[in-house]
Amino acid sequence: HITLGEFRFNDEFICHSFELPWLNNLPNVSCIPFGEYEIRKRWSPSFNRSLYEVCDVPDRKHILIHAANQPKELRGCIAPCTVFDVAQEQFFAKMSGKALHKLEQIIANERLFTLTLLPEDNVQQCAQ
């Protein structure tokens, strides 16, 4: 399974998002708990570029917002996407890089902002 959501800024839809399923907040294999988190830009040696990091998640660190097209590309991070599809019980995100670029353009002037993860009425589970 995966966890689907949306990125919104000033209450306007920007793009979809996906994370790994809830596995008790275990590092590298679980989505993060519902709540509010500060987001800061930081250098990622793994991606060789600056990305936004979700800060102060209990018992977790290095949770980035980065492009990915399949859940296997995530290790507890969050990926934006423009569209997604489930075919033969496999999840595929499309245009994740484009969605990340759009998100980064919208929040580019924000030095620090808050990400709010809401309960199930705004999140869906689907096959992986």
Residue pairs with C-beta under 8 A, 6 or more apart in sequence:
1 21
1 125
1 126
1 127
1 128
2 18
2 19
2 20
2 21
2 71
2 91
2 125
2 126
2 128
3 18
3 19
3 20
3 21
3 22
3 31
3 123
3 124
3 125
4 16
4 17
4 18
4 84
4 123
4 124
4 125
4 126
5 16
5 17
5 18
5 19
5 117
5 118
5 122
5 123
6 13
6 14
6 15
6 16
6 17
6 122
7 13
7 14
7 15
7 16
7 17
7 80
7 103
8 14
9 106
9 107
14 80
14 99
14 102
14 103
14 106
15 80
15 81
15 82
15 99
15 102
15 103
16 80
16 81
16 82
16 83
16 84
16 93
16 99
17 78
17 79
17 80
17 81
18 68
18 71
18 74
18 78
18 79
18 81
18 84
18 91
18 93
19 31
19 32
19 74
19 76
19 77
19 78
19 79
20 29
20 30
20 31
20 71
20 74
20 76
21 30
21 31
21 125
21 128
22 30
22 31
23 29
23 30
23 31
24 30
25 32
25 33
25 57
25 58
25 59
25 60
27 59
27 60
27 61
27 76
28 75
28 76
29 75
29 76
30 76
31 76
31 78
32 54
32 57
32 60
32 63
32 76
32 78
32 117
33 57
33 58
33 117
34 117
34 118
34 119
35 116
35 117
36 114
36 115
36 116
36 117
37 54
37 55
37 56
37 57
37 114
37 115
37 116
37 117
38 54
38 55
38 56
38 112
38 113
38 114
38 115
39 52
39 53
39 54
39 55
39 65
39 107
39 112
39 113
39 114
39 115
40 52
40 53
40 55
40 111
40 112
41 50
41 51
41 52
41 53
41 111
42 50
42 51
42 52
42 53
43 49
43 50
44 50
44 51
44 64
44 66
47 64
47 66
51 64
51 65
51 66
52 64
52 65
52 104
52 107
53 62
53 63
53 64
53 65
54 63
54 64
54 65
54 78
54 115
57 63
60 76
63 76
63 77
63 78
64 77
64 78
65 77
65 78
65 79
65 80
65 100
65 103
66 77
66 78
66 79
66 100
67 79
67 80
67 96
67 97
67 99
67 100
68 74
68 77
68 79
68 93
68 96
69 79
69 81
69 92
69 93
69 94
69 96
70 90
70 91
70 92
70 93
71 91
71 128
73 79
79 93
79 96
79 100
80 96
80 99
80 100
80 102
80 103
81 93
81 94
81 95
81 96
81 99
82 94
82 95
82 96
82 98
82 99
83 93
83 94
83 95
84 91
84 92
84 93
84 94
85 91
85 92
85 94
86 92
86 126
86 127
89 127
89 128
90 127
90 128
91 126
91 127
91 128
107 113
117 123
